Amino acid sequence: MSDILPVGEAIEAIVGWIDANFGWLLDGITTVMNILVSGFQDGMAAVPPLILIVIFAVLAFLLTKKNIKIALLTLFGLLFIYLLELWSETLLTLALVITSAAVTLAIGIPLGILASRSSAVDMSLRPILDLMQTMPSFVYLIPAVIFFGLGNVPGMIATIIFAMPPAIRLTNLGIRQVPVELIEVTEAFGATGWQKLVKVQLPVAMPTIMAGVNQCIMLALSMTVIAAMIGARGLGLNVLMGIQRVDIGGGFEAGLCIVIIAIILDRITQNVISTPHDQ
């Protein structure tokens, strides 16, 4: 650490103060996160794999407005993963990704809406989001380990922070790009601010918001793999073990499963609000 500018010492002091004064909060977050991930994973694991694969395919069919191609992609992709005997690791990875993405969107979309309605909030968030997007992904693992130890929870916390900027930025952008004429018409008919947001701005901005959701999920998936370095389990751990043991076959199989999951989630989120004509 530098003796001229003691930035590192200042960060260590801040981290120590947070850990000493908010340890109870960090423990509570750890407990809640563990319950969410374990509950989601155990719920999926309780269903026989082949039945669960069919359920996922049906959900993909319904979510994408009866896009049979994406349903078949989901069916055969997950069946391929099952035949590779990496099903339990895949379920844990899905639990980590979906839980992390859900928490990220629950925080990021409201912040994006707030930023779109307040220039001061937008200007305040912009440098923070720039820092979050330019910071190397491995750096997020350091505070996660300090505050939450090793395991799935610090991996989820790092994933949530890493995947949040696109959700905030694209929600903000989508709402700001709603045509001014459309806003003026709703105001002329006496719509309240809440009605204008829910009935006009969010529906019109939904394609842009869904692009943010898509990017959020993709970043969450990539970060859950990196988080294997701090004890997060799932397919990322298989990839890490393949690197450490020079197990080319095992690492490639786990990496291929991650690619399949990424493609399935990408296609579903891209088509979830599309019309039959778009498909």
Secondary structure, DSSP 8 states (H G I E B T S, - for coil): --SSS-HHHHHHHHHHHHHHHSHHHHHHHHHHHHHHHHHHHHHHHTS-HHHHHHHHHHHHHHHTTS-HHHHHHHHHHHHHHHHTT-HHHHHHHHHHHHHHHHHHHHHHHHHHHHHHH-HHHHHHHHHHHHHHHHS-GGGGHHHHHHHH-SSHHHHHHHHHHHHHHHHHHHHHHHHHTS-HHHHHHHHHTT--HHHHIIIIIHHHHHHHHHHHHHHHHHHHHHHHHHGGGGT--SHHHHHHHHHHTT-HHHHHHHHHHHHHHHHHHHHHHHHTT--TTT-
